Every structure is written in structure tokens, then in C-alpha cells.
Amino acid sequence: AVRRHVDALIASGRVCETPERKVRGQARRRGRPAKVFALTDEGRNSFPHAYDDLAVAALTYLRDTGGDDAVTEFAHRRLAPTEARYGAILADVPAERRPAELAAALTTDGYAASAEQAGVGVQVCQHHCPVAHVAADFPQLCEAETEVFGRLLGTHVQRLATIARGDGVCTTHIPGHAGSQAPQASPTSGKVDA
């Protein structure tokens, strides 16, 4: 009965068989070698995590010991590698296509983003935010991201809504020329429709 349950966990990808660890100085036991099983990453993800609580506690400590400027500096440092990576993606992209390409890059990173024409400009919408619960207490994370978008797109951008503030999506407005229709990035595929 136990083996049937273990086989079901293996088939679902939550458990895998691992080699038995040899303990130094301990003689091998008699009989067939024991089988040892361990949780996979998928198996661990099925249990509750307190990552958001840990992140909020760490940032609260940082704010309490170093002030709001320390949290802002952390937010900028956290985004620096992402800005460099996105900068390389957008380097040779014409200005009118950059919002759609930014949305595609964000989608690849799990933000389920889209870019849509909105009056005189384009709006990049992020339909998912992996740090929303933490950003609710530390808006510096959203502010730093908005600054990064402005630098990547080479223009002033304005954050209109954030999931962290209770809005349905994070929306960033990028002013532009009327009629400069930006291609849309699909929130599920990350591919840009031309």
C-alpha cells in the first residue's frame, strides 16, 4: 500500500528516488539495498511557503536600521541585472516597438504582460506580479521598476495602477504619437504579434 502511494507521487513528479547516502564508519545493512525518496521542487511547491513574510520582515529590518533610502537602494540593486538584460533585448529595437518588446520580456519572466495602444501612447500592463504582497508594504519596489521602464524606453513613463495597491493589473503609460500602433505581446505566450 505504501509503495502504491510512493509510485503515485513519483508519477506526479512530486517525489523522486535518490541514492542512499553512505554514512562513514557504518557497515552496510543486510538484505536488499534500501530505496530512498526525496521531494522534488514541484513537491516542495505544493506546501505553503512564507517567502513573502520573510521578505517583508527583511525589508522592515532594513528600513528600521537604514531608513527608507536603504530600501530604495535595495530596490534599485535588485532590478539592476534585469535592467541590463532587458536593455540588451531592446538595444536595437525601434522606439515605437519597444513597449511591445518590453511586454514580451516581462511575460518571459512571469509577469503576463501586454502592450496596447491607449489614446496618444501605449500602456504596458502586467497581469501578474510575483512581488505584489511585498510591494504593498514597500512601494519602493514599484517605483524603482517604473524608473527602469523609463530608462529602457528612453522616455518619461507614468505608473497608473499597481496590483500591490489593489488594482487588477500594474499599468504603465508610455506617451507616444497618435497612430503609432504598438504590436501586442500575448500575456500567455510572450510572443509579439506584428
C-alpha positions as CSV (number, residue, x, y, z in Angstrom):
1,A,0.0,0.0,0.0
2,V,2.8,2.4,0.8
3,R,4.6,1.6,-2.4
4,R,1.5,2.3,-4.4
5,H,1.3,5.8,-2.8
6,V,5.0,6.4,-3.4
7,D,4.6,5.3,-7.1
8,A,1.7,7.8,-7.5
9,L,3.9,10.6,-6.0
10,I,6.7,9.7,-8.4
11,A,4.4,9.6,-11.4
12,S,3.1,13.1,-10.4
13,G,6.6,14.5,-10.2
14,R,6.4,15.3,-6.5
15,V,8.9,12.7,-5.3
16,C,12.0,11.1,-6.9
17,E,14.2,8.2,-5.9
18,T,17.7,9.3,-4.7
19,P,20.8,7.3,-4.0
20,E,21.2,6.1,-0.4
21,R,23.8,8.2,1.5
22,K,26.7,6.2,2.8
23,V,27.4,7.0,6.4
24,R,31.1,6.9,7.2
25,G,32.0,4.1,9.5
26,Q,28.7,2.4,9.3
27,A,28.6,-1.1,7.8
28,R,26.1,-1.8,5.0
29,R,22.9,-3.4,6.4
30,R,21.9,-6.9,5.5
31,G,19.3,-7.5,2.8
32,R,18.4,-5.6,-0.3
33,P,19.7,-2.0,-0.5
34,A,17.1,0.4,0.9
35,K,15.4,2.8,-1.5
36,V,15.4,6.4,-0.5
37,F,13.0,9.0,-1.8
38,A,13.0,12.8,-1.7
39,L,10.7,15.7,-2.6
40,T,11.3,17.3,-5.9
41,D,10.9,21.1,-6.4
42,E,7.4,20.5,-7.6
43,G,6.7,18.5,-4.4
44,R,8.1,21.3,-2.2
45,N,6.0,23.9,-4.1
46,S,2.8,22.0,-3.0
47,F,3.4,23.0,0.6
48,P,2.8,26.6,1.9
49,H,5.8,28.9,1.9
50,A,6.4,32.1,3.9
51,Y,8.6,33.8,1.4
52,D,6.5,37.0,1.4
53,D,6.6,37.1,5.2
54,L,10.4,36.6,5.2
55,A,10.8,39.3,2.5
56,V,8.6,41.8,4.4
57,A,10.5,41.1,7.7
58,A,13.9,41.6,6.0
59,L,12.8,44.8,4.3
60,T,11.2,46.0,7.5
61,Y,14.5,45.4,9.3
62,L,16.4,47.2,6.5
63,R,14.0,50.2,6.8
64,D,14.2,50.3,10.6
65,T,18.0,50.1,10.6
66,G,18.9,52.0,7.4
67,G,15.9,54.1,6.7
68,D,13.7,54.4,3.6
69,D,16.8,55.3,1.5
70,A,18.2,51.8,2.2
71,V,15.0,50.2,0.9
72,T,15.1,52.3,-2.2
73,E,18.7,51.4,-2.8
74,F,17.8,47.7,-2.4
75,A,15.0,48.1,-4.9
76,H,17.4,49.6,-7.4
77,R,20.1,47.0,-6.9
78,R,17.5,44.2,-7.2
79,L,16.5,45.4,-10.6
80,A,19.9,46.3,-12.0
81,P,20.5,42.8,-13.6
82,T,17.0,42.8,-15.1
83,E,17.6,46.3,-16.5
84,A,20.8,45.2,-18.1
85,R,19.2,42.1,-19.6
86,Y,16.2,44.0,-20.9
87,G,18.5,46.8,-22.2
88,A,20.3,44.2,-24.3
89,I,17.0,42.9,-25.7
90,L,15.7,46.4,-26.5
91,A,19.0,47.9,-27.8
92,D,18.3,47.7,-31.5
93,V,14.5,47.9,-31.3
94,P,12.9,51.0,-32.8
95,A,11.2,53.2,-30.2
96,E,7.7,52.5,-31.4
97,R,8.2,48.7,-30.9
98,R,9.9,48.9,-27.5
99,P,6.8,48.8,-25.3
100,A,5.7,45.5,-27.0
101,E,9.2,44.0,-26.7
102,L,9.3,45.1,-23.1
103,A,6.0,43.4,-22.5
104,A,7.3,40.2,-24.2
105,A,10.4,40.2,-22.0
106,L,8.2,40.7,-18.9
107,T,6.0,37.8,-19.9
108,T,9.0,35.6,-20.3
109,D,9.9,36.5,-16.7
110,G,6.4,35.6,-15.4
111,Y,4.6,38.9,-15.4
112,A,2.0,38.0,-18.1
113,A,2.4,41.4,-19.7
114,S,0.8,43.1,-22.7
115,A,1.2,46.4,-24.6
116,E,-1.8,48.1,-26.0
117,Q,-2.4,51.4,-27.8
118,A,-4.1,53.8,-25.4
119,G,-5.0,57.2,-26.9
120,V,-1.8,59.1,-27.5
121,G,0.5,56.5,-26.1
122,V,0.9,52.9,-25.2
123,Q,0.1,51.1,-21.9
124,V,2.1,48.2,-20.7
125,C,0.0,46.0,-18.4
126,Q,1.4,43.4,-16.1
127,H,-1.3,40.9,-15.2
128,H,0.7,39.2,-12.6
129,C,3.3,40.4,-10.1
130,P,5.4,37.9,-8.1
131,V,6.3,40.6,-5.5
132,A,2.8,42.2,-5.1
133,H,2.4,41.2,-1.5
134,V,5.8,42.6,-0.5
135,A,5.3,45.8,-2.7
136,A,2.1,46.5,-0.8
137,D,4.2,47.4,2.2
138,F,7.2,48.7,0.2
139,P,6.1,50.8,-2.8
140,Q,9.8,51.5,-3.5
141,L,9.8,48.2,-5.4
142,C,7.2,49.5,-7.8
143,E,8.8,53.0,-8.0
144,A,12.2,51.5,-8.9
145,E,10.6,49.3,-11.6
146,T,8.8,52.4,-13.1
147,E,12.2,54.2,-13.3
148,V,13.7,51.2,-15.0
149,F,10.9,51.2,-17.6
150,G,11.5,54.9,-18.3
151,R,15.2,54.4,-18.8
152,L,14.7,51.3,-21.0
153,L,12.1,53.1,-23.2
154,G,14.0,56.4,-23.3
155,T,11.0,58.5,-22.2
156,H,9.0,59.6,-19.2
157,V,6.6,56.9,-18.1
158,Q,3.8,57.1,-15.6
159,R,2.5,54.2,-13.4
160,L,-1.3,54.4,-13.4
161,A,-2.1,51.3,-11.4
162,T,-0.4,48.5,-9.4
163,I,-1.5,45.1,-8.2
164,A,0.2,46.0,-4.9
165,R,-2.3,48.8,-4.3
166,G,-5.2,46.6,-5.0
167,D,-5.7,47.3,-8.8
168,G,-6.4,44.4,-11.1
169,V,-3.1,44.9,-13.1
170,C,0.0,47.0,-13.0
171,T,-0.4,49.6,-15.7
172,T,2.4,51.9,-17.0
173,H,1.5,54.6,-19.5
174,I,4.2,55.5,-22.2
175,P,3.4,58.7,-24.0
176,G,3.8,58.5,-27.8
177,H,2.4,59.7,-31.1
178,A,-1.2,59.1,-32.0
179,G,-1.5,56.3,-34.6
180,S,1.8,54.7,-33.7
181,Q,0.1,51.4,-33.1
182,A,2.3,49.1,-31.0
183,P,2.2,45.4,-31.6
184,Q,0.7,43.5,-28.7
185,A,2.5,40.9,-26.6
186,S,0.3,38.0,-25.6
187,P,0.2,37.5,-21.8
188,T,0.4,33.8,-22.2
189,S,3.0,33.2,-24.9
190,G,5.3,36.2,-24.6
191,K,5.3,36.4,-28.4
192,V,4.8,39.7,-30.2
193,D,2.1,39.9,-32.8
194,A,3.2,42.2,-35.6
